[in-house]
Each structure stands twice: as structure tokens, then as C-alpha cells.
Amino acid sequence: MPHCHKAQLSIFLNTQCNLRCKYCYSGEKKTYTIPHIIDMRFVKRAILDFFEHYKSRQIRFFSVGEPT
């Protein structure tokens, strides 16, 4: 991780929206040619590394649509 003060770990889960809401900032018709979903092993390693190097225990999960 870069050398700066981290207050929160942000994890972007995927690039594929499952709702197509008209009010969404990413656009109703936005599509990706290759959908990307984050590897859970990578997420676990990132969380362990974050907790090892920073005092913060805040994690946010982010994605287009409803990722969780």
C-alpha cells in the first residue's frame, strides 16, 4: 500500500451492475465488455495487510448496482 495515512480500506467488488437504475451515476446503459469480480483471496490478504499496518478497522465495500 502507498505510504500515507489510511483511515479506511475500500474494496471495489465488481464492475457489473445488476439493477439498471435510471438515477444511477454510472449510467443506465453502462456495460463492460469483460465483467470483473474481485478475487476473495486477494480481499482477505488486503484486509490482513491493512490491519497489520494501520490502526483503523474501517472497511467499506463499493460497487455499481447492489454488490452485497
mmJSON file of the N, C-alpha and C atoms, coordinates in Angstrom:
{"data_MODEL":{"atom_site":{
"group_PDB":["ATOM","ATOM","ATOM","ATOM","ATOM","ATOM","ATOM","ATOM","ATOM","ATOM","ATOM","ATOM","ATOM","ATOM","ATOM","ATOM","ATOM","ATOM","ATOM","ATOM","ATOM","ATOM","ATOM","ATOM","ATOM","ATOM","ATOM","ATOM","ATOM","ATOM","ATOM","ATOM","ATOM","ATOM","ATOM","ATOM","ATOM","ATOM","ATOM","ATOM","ATOM","ATOM","ATOM","ATOM","ATOM","ATOM","ATOM","ATOM","ATOM","ATOM","ATOM","ATOM","ATOM","ATOM","ATOM","ATOM","ATOM","ATOM","ATOM","ATOM","ATOM","ATOM","ATOM","ATOM","ATOM","ATOM","ATOM","ATOM","ATOM","ATOM","ATOM","ATOM","ATOM","ATOM","ATOM","ATOM","ATOM","ATOM","ATOM","ATOM","ATOM","ATOM","ATOM","ATOM","ATOM","ATOM","ATOM","ATOM","ATOM","ATOM","ATOM","ATOM","ATOM","ATOM","ATOM","ATOM","ATOM","ATOM","ATOM","ATOM","ATOM","ATOM","ATOM","ATOM","ATOM","ATOM","ATOM","ATOM","ATOM","ATOM","ATOM","ATOM","ATOM","ATOM","ATOM","ATOM","ATOM","ATOM","ATOM","ATOM","ATOM","ATOM","ATOM","ATOM","ATOM","ATOM","ATOM","ATOM","ATOM","ATOM","ATOM","ATOM","ATOM","ATOM","ATOM","ATOM","ATOM","ATOM","ATOM","ATOM","ATOM","ATOM","ATOM","ATOM","ATOM","ATOM","ATOM","ATOM","ATOM","ATOM","ATOM","ATOM","ATOM","ATOM","ATOM","ATOM","ATOM","ATOM","ATOM","ATOM","ATOM","ATOM","ATOM","ATOM","ATOM","ATOM","ATOM","ATOM","ATOM","ATOM","ATOM","ATOM","ATOM","ATOM","ATOM","ATOM","ATOM","ATOM","ATOM","ATOM","ATOM","ATOM","ATOM","ATOM","ATOM","ATOM","ATOM","ATOM","ATOM","ATOM","ATOM","ATOM","ATOM","ATOM","ATOM","ATOM","ATOM","ATOM","ATOM","ATOM","ATOM","ATOM","ATOM","ATOM"],
"id":[1,2,3,4,5,6,7,8,9,10,11,12,13,14,15,16,17,18,19,20,21,22,23,24,25,26,27,28,29,30,31,32,33,34,35,36,37,38,39,40,41,42,43,44,45,46,47,48,49,50,51,52,53,54,55,56,57,58,59,60,61,62,63,64,65,66,67,68,69,70,71,72,73,74,75,76,77,78,79,80,81,82,83,84,85,86,87,88,89,90,91,92,93,94,95,96,97,98,99,100,101,102,103,104,105,106,107,108,109,110,111,112,113,114,115,116,117,118,119,120,121,122,123,124,125,126,127,128,129,130,131,132,133,134,135,136,137,138,139,140,141,142,143,144,145,146,147,148,149,150,151,152,153,154,155,156,157,158,159,160,161,162,163,164,165,166,167,168,169,170,171,172,173,174,175,176,177,178,179,180,181,182,183,184,185,186,187,188,189,190,191,192,193,194,195,196,197,198,199,200,201,202,203,204],
"type_symbol":["N","C","C","N","C","C","N","C","C","N","C","C","N","C","C","N","C","C","N","C","C","N","C","C","N","C","C","N","C","C","N","C","C","N","C","C","N","C","C","N","C","C","N","C","C","N","C","C","N","C","C","N","C","C","N","C","C","N","C","C","N","C","C","N","C","C","N","C","C","N","C","C","N","C","C","N","C","C","N","C","C","N","C","C","N","C","C","N","C","C","N","C","C","N","C","C","N","C","C","N","C","C","N","C","C","N","C","C","N","C","C","N","C","C","N","C","C","N","C","C","N","C","C","N","C","C","N","C","C","N","C","C","N","C","C","N","C","C","N","C","C","N","C","C","N","C","C","N","C","C","N","C","C","N","C","C","N","C","C","N","C","C","N","C","C","N","C","C","N","C","C","N","C","C","N","C","C","N","C","C","N","C","C","N","C","C","N","C","C","N","C","C","N","C","C","N","C","C","N","C","C","N","C","C"],
"label_atom_id":["N","CA","C","N","CA","C","N","CA","C","N","CA","C","N","CA","C","N","CA","C","N","CA","C","N","CA","C","N","CA","C","N","CA","C","N","CA","C","N","CA","C","N","CA","C","N","CA","C","N","CA","C","N","CA","C","N","CA","C","N","CA","C","N","CA","C","N","CA","C","N","CA","C","N","CA","C","N","CA","C","N","CA","C","N","CA","C","N","CA","C","N","CA","C","N","CA","C","N","CA","C","N","CA","C","N","CA","C","N","CA","C","N","CA","C","N","CA","C","N","CA","C","N","CA","C","N","CA","C","N","CA","C","N","CA","C","N","CA","C","N","CA","C","N","CA","C","N","CA","C","N","CA","C","N","CA","C","N","CA","C","N","CA","C","N","CA","C","N","CA","C","N","CA","C","N","CA","C","N","CA","C","N","CA","C","N","CA","C","N","CA","C","N","CA","C","N","CA","C","N","CA","C","N","CA","C","N","CA","C","N","CA","C","N","CA","C","N","CA","C","N","CA","C","N","CA","C","N","CA","C","N","CA","C","N","CA","C"],
"label_alt_id":[null,null,null,null,null,null,null,null,null,null,null,null,null,null,null,null,null,null,null,null,null,null,null,null,null,null,null,null,null,null,null,null,null,null,null,null,null,null,null,null,null,null,null,null,null,null,null,null,null,null,null,null,null,null,null,null,null,null,null,null,null,null,null,null,null,null,null,null,null,null,null,null,null,null,null,null,null,null,null,null,null,null,null,null,null,null,null,null,null,null,null,null,null,null,null,null,null,null,null,null,null,null,null,null,null,null,null,null,null,null,null,null,null,null,null,null,null,null,null,null,null,null,null,null,null,null,null,null,null,null,null,null,null,null,null,null,null,null,null,null,null,null,null,null,null,null,null,null,null,null,null,null,null,null,null,null,null,null,null,null,null,null,null,null,null,null,null,null,null,null,null,null,null,null,null,null,null,null,null,null,null,null,null,null,null,null,null,null,null,null,null,null,null,null,null,null,null,null,null,null,null,null,null,null],
"label_comp_id":["MET","MET","MET","PRO","PRO","PRO","HIS","HIS","HIS","CYS","CYS","CYS","HIS","HIS","HIS","LYS","LYS","LYS","ALA","ALA","ALA","GLN","GLN","GLN","LEU","LEU","LEU","SER","SER","SER","ILE","ILE","ILE","PHE","PHE","PHE","LEU","LEU","LEU","ASN","ASN","ASN","THR","THR","THR","GLN","GLN","GLN","CYS","CYS","CYS","ASN","ASN","ASN","LEU","LEU","LEU","ARG","ARG","ARG","CYS","CYS","CYS","LYS","LYS","LYS","TYR","TYR","TYR","CYS","CYS","CYS","TYR","TYR","TYR","SER","SER","SER","GLY","GLY","GLY","GLU","GLU","GLU","LYS","LYS","LYS","LYS","LYS","LYS","THR","THR","THR","TYR","TYR","TYR","THR","THR","THR","ILE","ILE","ILE","PRO","PRO","PRO","HIS","HIS","HIS","ILE","ILE","ILE","ILE","ILE","ILE","ASP","ASP","ASP","MET","MET","MET","ARG","ARG","ARG","PHE","PHE","PHE","VAL","VAL","VAL","LYS","LYS","LYS","ARG","ARG","ARG","ALA","ALA","ALA","ILE","ILE","ILE","LEU","LEU","LEU","ASP","ASP","ASP","PHE","PHE","PHE","PHE","PHE","PHE","GLU","GLU","GLU","HIS","HIS","HIS","TYR","TYR","TYR","LYS","LYS","LYS","SER","SER","SER","ARG","ARG","ARG","GLN","GLN","GLN","ILE","ILE","ILE","ARG","ARG","ARG","PHE","PHE","PHE","PHE","PHE","PHE","SER","SER","SER","VAL","VAL","VAL","GLY","GLY","GLY","GLU","GLU","GLU","PRO","PRO","PRO","THR","THR","THR"],
"label_asym_id":["A","A","A","A","A","A","A","A","A","A","A","A","A","A","A","A","A","A","A","A","A","A","A","A","A","A","A","A","A","A","A","A","A","A","A","A","A","A","A","A","A","A","A","A","A","A","A","A","A","A","A","A","A","A","A","A","A","A","A","A","A","A","A","A","A","A","A","A","A","A","A","A","A","A","A","A","A","A","A","A","A","A","A","A","A","A","A","A","A","A","A","A","A","A","A","A","A","A","A","A","A","A","A","A","A","A","A","A","A","A","A","A","A","A","A","A","A","A","A","A","A","A","A","A","A","A","A","A","A","A","A","A","A","A","A","A","A","A","A","A","A","A","A","A","A","A","A","A","A","A","A","A","A","A","A","A","A","A","A","A","A","A","A","A","A","A","A","A","A","A","A","A","A","A","A","A","A","A","A","A","A","A","A","A","A","A","A","A","A","A","A","A","A","A","A","A","A","A","A","A","A","A","A","A"],
"label_entity_id":["1","1","1","1","1","1","1","1","1","1","1","1","1","1","1","1","1","1","1","1","1","1","1","1","1","1","1","1","1","1","1","1","1","1","1","1","1","1","1","1","1","1","1","1","1","1","1","1","1","1","1","1","1","1","1","1","1","1","1","1","1","1","1","1","1","1","1","1","1","1","1","1","1","1","1","1","1","1","1","1","1","1","1","1","1","1","1","1","1","1","1","1","1","1","1","1","1","1","1","1","1","1","1","1","1","1","1","1","1","1","1","1","1","1","1","1","1","1","1","1","1","1","1","1","1","1","1","1","1","1","1","1","1","1","1","1","1","1","1","1","1","1","1","1","1","1","1","1","1","1","1","1","1","1","1","1","1","1","1","1","1","1","1","1","1","1","1","1","1","1","1","1","1","1","1","1","1","1","1","1","1","1","1","1","1","1","1","1","1","1","1","1","1","1","1","1","1","1","1","1","1","1","1","1"],
"label_seq_id":[1,1,1,2,2,2,3,3,3,4,4,4,5,5,5,6,6,6,7,7,7,8,8,8,9,9,9,10,10,10,11,11,11,12,12,12,13,13,13,14,14,14,15,15,15,16,16,16,17,17,17,18,18,18,19,19,19,20,20,20,21,21,21,22,22,22,23,23,23,24,24,24,25,25,25,26,26,26,27,27,27,28,28,28,29,29,29,30,30,30,31,31,31,32,32,32,33,33,33,34,34,34,35,35,35,36,36,36,37,37,37,38,38,38,39,39,39,40,40,40,41,41,41,42,42,42,43,43,43,44,44,44,45,45,45,46,46,46,47,47,47,48,48,48,49,49,49,50,50,50,51,51,51,52,52,52,53,53,53,54,54,54,55,55,55,56,56,56,57,57,57,58,58,58,59,59,59,60,60,60,61,61,61,62,62,62,63,63,63,64,64,64,65,65,65,66,66,66,67,67,67,68,68,68],
"pdbx_PDB_ins_code":[null,null,null,null,null,null,null,null,null,null,null,null,null,null,null,null,null,null,null,null,null,null,null,null,null,null,null,null,null,null,null,null,null,null,null,null,null,null,null,null,null,null,null,null,null,null,null,null,null,null,null,null,null,null,null,null,null,null,null,null,null,null,null,null,null,null,null,null,null,null,null,null,null,null,null,null,null,null,null,null,null,null,null,null,null,null,null,null,null,null,null,null,null,null,null,null,null,null,null,null,null,null,null,null,null,null,null,null,null,null,null,null,null,null,null,null,null,null,null,null,null,null,null,null,null,null,null,null,null,null,null,null,null,null,null,null,null,null,null,null,null,null,null,null,null,null,null,null,null,null,null,null,null,null,null,null,null,null,null,null,null,null,null,null,null,null,null,null,null,null,null,null,null,null,null,null,null,null,null,null,null,null,null,null,null,null,null,null,null,null,null,null,null,null,null,null,null,null,null,null,null,null,null,null],
"Cartn_x":[0.839,0.0,0.884,0.417,1.21,1.474,2.493,2.866,2.087,0.939,0.132,-0.778,-1.392,-2.285,-3.587,-3.902,-5.126,-6.149,-7.323,-8.377,-9.399,-9.433,-10.444,-9.97,-10.262,-9.959,-11.204,-11.071,-12.188,-11.961,-12.963,-12.87,-13.948,-13.508,-14.417,-14.695,-15.912,-16.239,-16.388,-17.045,-17.241,-17.523,-17.578,-17.855,-19.178,-19.974,-21.204,-22.419,-23.259,-24.464,-25.594,-26.374,-27.491,-28.85,-28.869,-30.146,-30.608,-29.709,-30.033,-30.964,-30.685,-31.487,-31.292,-32.375,-32.299,-31.552,-31.574,-30.954,-29.482,-28.942,-27.581,-26.536,-25.514,-24.431,-23.623,-23.581,-22.769,-23.506,-24.749,-25.482,-26.314,-27.509,-28.457,-27.955,-27.243,-26.832,-25.346,-24.693,-23.25,-22.968,-22.178,-21.797,-20.297,-19.736,-18.323,-18.193,-17.229,-17.08,-16.646,-15.814,-15.386,-15.72,-16.746,-17.066,-15.941,-15.646,-14.601,-15.198,-14.851,-15.259,-13.982,-13.839,-12.599,-12.43,-11.213,-10.868,-10.896,-11.664,-11.815,-10.507,-9.603,-8.294,-7.524,-7.638,-6.999,-7.6,-8.925,-9.603,-9.136,-9.09,-8.645,-7.222,-6.338,-4.942,-4.862,-5.662,-5.674,-6.141,-7.176,-7.684,-6.63,-6.002,-4.953,-3.783,-3.358,-2.274,-2.665,-3.899,-4.381,-4.377,-4.926,-4.979,-3.583,-2.656,-1.29,-0.557,-0.852,-0.087,-0.81,-2.118,-2.875,-3.767,-4.016,-4.85,-6.334,-6.732,-8.145,-8.685,-9.948,-10.628,-11.857,-11.855,-12.991,-12.776,-13.783,-13.753,-15.07,-14.991,-16.225,-16.167,-17.31,-17.428,-18.189,-17.674,-18.219,-18.33,-19.359,-19.541,-20.685,-20.826,-22.025,-23.14,-24.382,-25.506,-25.542,-25.939,-26.036,-25.04,-23.794,-22.735,-22.909,-23.627,-23.738,-25.095],
"Cartn_y":[-1.182,0.0,1.246,2.312,3.545,4.069,4.872,5.402,6.684,6.528,7.654,7.142,8.054,7.676,7.099,5.899,5.251,5.231,5.775,5.761,4.672,4.192,3.223,2.414,1.137,0.281,0.206,0.528,0.463,-0.705,-1.538,-2.697,-2.581,-2.492,-2.411,-3.838,-4.308,-5.719,-6.172,-5.37,-5.805,-4.625,-4.891,-3.849,-4.095,-4.988,-5.364,-4.986,-4.11,-3.683,-4.663,-4.936,-5.871,-5.182,-3.838,-3.159,-2.275,-1.547,-0.628,0.511,1.103,2.211,3.457,4.161,5.352,6.491,6.547,7.641,7.398,6.249,5.871,6.752,7.141,7.969,7.243,5.928,5.199,4.958,5.355,5.27,4.018,4.203,3.095,2.034,2.439,1.502,1.198,1.519,1.29,-0.211,-0.721,-2.132,-2.238,-3.31,-3.592,-4.827,-4.805,-5.953,-7.192,-6.997,-8.104,-7.746,-8.356,-8.054,-8.516,-7.732,-8.067,-8.236,-9.328,-9.597,-9.868,-9.21,-9.309,-10.707,-11.174,-12.486,-12.387,-13.247,-13.178,-13.455,-14.234,-14.443,-13.126,-12.336,-11.023,-10.1,-10.14,-9.315,-9.694,-10.967,-11.421,-10.966,-11.094,-10.662,-9.153,-8.397,-6.941,-6.527,-7.18,-6.863,-7.184,-8.35,-8.713,-7.725,-7.342,-6.36,-5.013,-4.588,-3.305,-3.308,-4.357,-4.437,-4.525,-5.117,-5.248,-3.901,-3.03,-1.787,-0.53,-0.593,0.6,0.302,1.321,1.146,1.082,1.688,1.734,0.331,0.116,-1.153,-0.921,0.177,0.52,-0.035,-0.758,-1.312,-0.948,-0.493,-0.254,-1.064,-1.596,-2.36,-1.49,-1.391,-0.476,-1.189,-0.81,-1.366,-0.657,-0.874,-0.395,-1.373,-0.928,-1.818,-2.155,-3.333,-3.81,-4.939,-4.613,-5.609,-6.672,-6.349,-7.318,-7.983],
"Cartn_z":[0.0,0.0,0.0,-0.63,-0.654,0.749,0.874,2.181,2.485,3.08,3.544,4.65,5.346,6.44,5.867,6.232,5.762,6.89,6.627,7.629,7.355,6.108,5.739,4.533,4.542,3.399,2.527,1.248,0.302,-0.651,-0.798,-1.675,-2.748,-4.004,-5.143,-5.603,-5.409,-5.596,-7.047,-7.869,-9.249,-10.168,-11.466,-12.452,-13.158,-12.647,-13.331,-12.493,-13.038,-12.333,-12.62,-11.595,-11.759,-11.675,-11.635,-11.441,-12.591,-13.223,-14.315,-13.872,-12.726,-12.223,-13.09,-13.387,-14.238,-13.548,-12.225,-11.486,-11.162,-11.533,-11.16,-11.845,-11.102,-11.647,-12.712,-12.691,-13.663,-14.98,-15.04,-16.301,-16.427,-16.942,-17.092,-18.06,-19.109,-20.148,-20.113,-19.041,-18.965,-18.841,-19.735,-19.696,-19.905,-19.487,-19.658,-20.527,-21.433,-22.315,-21.54,-20.523,-19.675,-18.23,-17.633,-16.242,-15.316,-14.331,-13.38,-11.989,-11.343,-9.966,-9.182,-8.057,-7.289,-6.688,-6.663,-6.094,-4.565,-3.922,-2.464,-1.726,-2.31,-1.672,-1.615,-2.675,-2.717,-1.659,-1.505,-0.499,0.905,1.205,2.525,2.817,1.83,2.003,2.212,1.457,1.597,2.991,3.5,4.843,5.893,5.792,6.756,6.704,5.509,5.368,5.942,5.671,6.188,7.71,8.312,9.773,10.389,9.684,10.191,10.219,9.248,9.112,9.585,9.816,10.203,11.399,12.202,13.398,13.069,11.973,11.587,11.317,11.658,11.376,10.512,9.761,8.917,7.506,7.031,5.68,5.009,3.769,3.016,1.732,1.358,0.127,-0.867,-2.073,-3.061,-4.393,-5.161,-6.497,-7.176,-8.454,-9.137,-8.805,-8.826,-8.503,-7.022,-6.693,-5.313,-5.115,-4.712,-4.663,-3.582,-2.525,-1.439,-1.419],
"occupancy":[1.0,1.0,1.0,1.0,1.0,1.0,1.0,1.0,1.0,1.0,1.0,1.0,1.0,1.0,1.0,1.0,1.0,1.0,1.0,1.0,1.0,1.0,1.0,1.0,1.0,1.0,1.0,1.0,1.0,1.0,1.0,1.0,1.0,1.0,1.0,1.0,1.0,1.0,1.0,1.0,1.0,1.0,1.0,1.0,1.0,1.0,1.0,1.0,1.0,1.0,1.0,1.0,1.0,1.0,1.0,1.0,1.0,1.0,1.0,1.0,1.0,1.0,1.0,1.0,1.0,1.0,1.0,1.0,1.0,1.0,1.0,1.0,1.0,1.0,1.0,1.0,1.0,1.0,1.0,1.0,1.0,1.0,1.0,1.0,1.0,1.0,1.0,1.0,1.0,1.0,1.0,1.0,1.0,1.0,1.0,1.0,1.0,1.0,1.0,1.0,1.0,1.0,1.0,1.0,1.0,1.0,1.0,1.0,1.0,1.0,1.0,1.0,1.0,1.0,1.0,1.0,1.0,1.0,1.0,1.0,1.0,1.0,1.0,1.0,1.0,1.0,1.0,1.0,1.0,1.0,1.0,1.0,1.0,1.0,1.0,1.0,1.0,1.0,1.0,1.0,1.0,1.0,1.0,1.0,1.0,1.0,1.0,1.0,1.0,1.0,1.0,1.0,1.0,1.0,1.0,1.0,1.0,1.0,1.0,1.0,1.0,1.0,1.0,1.0,1.0,1.0,1.0,1.0,1.0,1.0,1.0,1.0,1.0,1.0,1.0,1.0,1.0,1.0,1.0,1.0,1.0,1.0,1.0,1.0,1.0,1.0,1.0,1.0,1.0,1.0,1.0,1.0,1.0,1.0,1.0,1.0,1.0,1.0,1.0,1.0,1.0,1.0,1.0,1.0],
"B_iso_or_equiv":[0.0,0.0,0.0,0.0,0.0,0.0,0.0,0.0,0.0,0.0,0.0,0.0,0.0,0.0,0.0,0.0,0.0,0.0,0.0,0.0,0.0,0.0,0.0,0.0,0.0,0.0,0.0,0.0,0.0,0.0,0.0,0.0,0.0,0.0,0.0,0.0,0.0,0.0,0.0,0.0,0.0,0.0,0.0,0.0,0.0,0.0,0.0,0.0,0.0,0.0,0.0,0.0,0.0,0.0,0.0,0.0,0.0,0.0,0.0,0.0,0.0,0.0,0.0,0.0,0.0,0.0,0.0,0.0,0.0,0.0,0.0,0.0,0.0,0.0,0.0,0.0,0.0,0.0,0.0,0.0,0.0,0.0,0.0,0.0,0.0,0.0,0.0,0.0,0.0,0.0,0.0,0.0,0.0,0.0,0.0,0.0,0.0,0.0,0.0,0.0,0.0,0.0,0.0,0.0,0.0,0.0,0.0,0.0,0.0,0.0,0.0,0.0,0.0,0.0,0.0,0.0,0.0,0.0,0.0,0.0,0.0,0.0,0.0,0.0,0.0,0.0,0.0,0.0,0.0,0.0,0.0,0.0,0.0,0.0,0.0,0.0,0.0,0.0,0.0,0.0,0.0,0.0,0.0,0.0,0.0,0.0,0.0,0.0,0.0,0.0,0.0,0.0,0.0,0.0,0.0,0.0,0.0,0.0,0.0,0.0,0.0,0.0,0.0,0.0,0.0,0.0,0.0,0.0,0.0,0.0,0.0,0.0,0.0,0.0,0.0,0.0,0.0,0.0,0.0,0.0,0.0,0.0,0.0,0.0,0.0,0.0,0.0,0.0,0.0,0.0,0.0,0.0,0.0,0.0,0.0,0.0,0.0,0.0,0.0,0.0,0.0,0.0,0.0,0.0],
"pdbx_formal_charge":[null,null,null,null,null,null,null,null,null,null,null,null,null,null,null,null,null,null,null,null,null,null,null,null,null,null,null,null,null,null,null,null,null,null,null,null,null,null,null,null,null,null,null,null,null,null,null,null,null,null,null,null,null,null,null,null,null,null,null,null,null,null,null,null,null,null,null,null,null,null,null,null,null,null,null,null,null,null,null,null,null,null,null,null,null,null,null,null,null,null,null,null,null,null,null,null,null,null,null,null,null,null,null,null,null,null,null,null,null,null,null,null,null,null,null,null,null,null,null,null,null,null,null,null,null,null,null,null,null,null,null,null,null,null,null,null,null,null,null,null,null,null,null,null,null,null,null,null,null,null,null,null,null,null,null,null,null,null,null,null,null,null,null,null,null,null,null,null,null,null,null,null,null,null,null,null,null,null,null,null,null,null,null,null,null,null,null,null,null,null,null,null,null,null,null,null,null,null,null,null,null,null,null,null],
"auth_seq_id":[1,1,1,2,2,2,3,3,3,4,4,4,5,5,5,6,6,6,7,7,7,8,8,8,9,9,9,10,10,10,11,11,11,12,12,12,13,13,13,14,14,14,15,15,15,16,16,16,17,17,17,18,18,18,19,19,19,20,20,20,21,21,21,22,22,22,23,23,23,24,24,24,25,25,25,26,26,26,27,27,27,28,28,28,29,29,29,30,30,30,31,31,31,32,32,32,33,33,33,34,34,34,35,35,35,36,36,36,37,37,37,38,38,38,39,39,39,40,40,40,41,41,41,42,42,42,43,43,43,44,44,44,45,45,45,46,46,46,47,47,47,48,48,48,49,49,49,50,50,50,51,51,51,52,52,52,53,53,53,54,54,54,55,55,55,56,56,56,57,57,57,58,58,58,59,59,59,60,60,60,61,61,61,62,62,62,63,63,63,64,64,64,65,65,65,66,66,66,67,67,67,68,68,68],
"auth_comp_id":["MET","MET","MET","PRO","PRO","PRO","HIS","HIS","HIS","CYS","CYS","CYS","HIS","HIS","HIS","LYS","LYS","LYS","ALA","ALA","ALA","GLN","GLN","GLN","LEU","LEU","LEU","SER","SER","SER","ILE","ILE","ILE","PHE","PHE","PHE","LEU","LEU","LEU","ASN","ASN","ASN","THR","THR","THR","GLN","GLN","GLN","CYS","CYS","CYS","ASN","ASN","ASN","LEU","LEU","LEU","ARG","ARG","ARG","CYS","CYS","CYS","LYS","LYS","LYS","TYR","TYR","TYR","CYS","CYS","CYS","TYR","TYR","TYR","SER","SER","SER","GLY","GLY","GLY","GLU","GLU","GLU","LYS","LYS","LYS","LYS","LYS","LYS","THR","THR","THR","TYR","TYR","TYR","THR","THR","THR","ILE","ILE","ILE","PRO","PRO","PRO","HIS","HIS","HIS","ILE","ILE","ILE","ILE","ILE","ILE","ASP","ASP","ASP","MET","MET","MET","ARG","ARG","ARG","PHE","PHE","PHE","VAL","VAL","VAL","LYS","LYS","LYS","ARG","ARG","ARG","ALA","ALA","ALA","ILE","ILE","ILE","LEU","LEU","LEU","ASP","ASP","ASP","PHE","PHE","PHE","PHE","PHE","PHE","GLU","GLU","GLU","HIS","HIS","HIS","TYR","TYR","TYR","LYS","LYS","LYS","SER","SER","SER","ARG","ARG","ARG","GLN","GLN","GLN","ILE","ILE","ILE","ARG","ARG","ARG","PHE","PHE","PHE","PHE","PHE","PHE","SER","SER","SER","VAL","VAL","VAL","GLY","GLY","GLY","GLU","GLU","GLU","PRO","PRO","PRO","THR","THR","THR"],
"auth_asym_id":["A","A","A","A","A","A","A","A","A","A","A","A","A","A","A","A","A","A","A","A","A","A","A","A","A","A","A","A","A","A","A","A","A","A","A","A","A","A","A","A","A","A","A","A","A","A","A","A","A","A","A","A","A","A","A","A","A","A","A","A","A","A","A","A","A","A","A","A","A","A","A","A","A","A","A","A","A","A","A","A","A","A","A","A","A","A","A","A","A","A","A","A","A","A","A","A","A","A","A","A","A","A","A","A","A","A","A","A","A","A","A","A","A","A","A","A","A","A","A","A","A","A","A","A","A","A","A","A","A","A","A","A","A","A","A","A","A","A","A","A","A","A","A","A","A","A","A","A","A","A","A","A","A","A","A","A","A","A","A","A","A","A","A","A","A","A","A","A","A","A","A","A","A","A","A","A","A","A","A","A","A","A","A","A","A","A","A","A","A","A","A","A","A","A","A","A","A","A","A","A","A","A","A","A"],
"auth_atom_id":["N","CA","C","N","CA","C","N","CA","C","N","CA","C","N","CA","C","N","CA","C","N","CA","C","N","CA","C","N","CA","C","N","CA","C","N","CA","C","N","CA","C","N","CA","C","N","CA","C","N","CA","C","N","CA","C","N","CA","C","N","CA","C","N","CA","C","N","CA","C","N","CA","C","N","CA","C","N","CA","C","N","CA","C","N","CA","C","N","CA","C","N","CA","C","N","CA","C","N","CA","C","N","CA","C","N","CA","C","N","CA","C","N","CA","C","N","CA","C","N","CA","C","N","CA","C","N","CA","C","N","CA","C","N","CA","C","N","CA","C","N","CA","C","N","CA","C","N","CA","C","N","CA","C","N","CA","C","N","CA","C","N","CA","C","N","CA","C","N","CA","C","N","CA","C","N","CA","C","N","CA","C","N","CA","C","N","CA","C","N","CA","C","N","CA","C","N","CA","C","N","CA","C","N","CA","C","N","CA","C","N","CA","C","N","CA","C","N","CA","C","N","CA","C","N","CA","C","N","CA","C","N","CA","C","N","CA","C"],
"pdbx_PDB_model_num":[1,1,1,1,1,1,1,1,1,1,1,1,1,1,1,1,1,1,1,1,1,1,1,1,1,1,1,1,1,1,1,1,1,1,1,1,1,1,1,1,1,1,1,1,1,1,1,1,1,1,1,1,1,1,1,1,1,1,1,1,1,1,1,1,1,1,1,1,1,1,1,1,1,1,1,1,1,1,1,1,1,1,1,1,1,1,1,1,1,1,1,1,1,1,1,1,1,1,1,1,1,1,1,1,1,1,1,1,1,1,1,1,1,1,1,1,1,1,1,1,1,1,1,1,1,1,1,1,1,1,1,1,1,1,1,1,1,1,1,1,1,1,1,1,1,1,1,1,1,1,1,1,1,1,1,1,1,1,1,1,1,1,1,1,1,1,1,1,1,1,1,1,1,1,1,1,1,1,1,1,1,1,1,1,1,1,1,1,1,1,1,1,1,1,1,1,1,1,1,1,1,1,1,1]
}}}
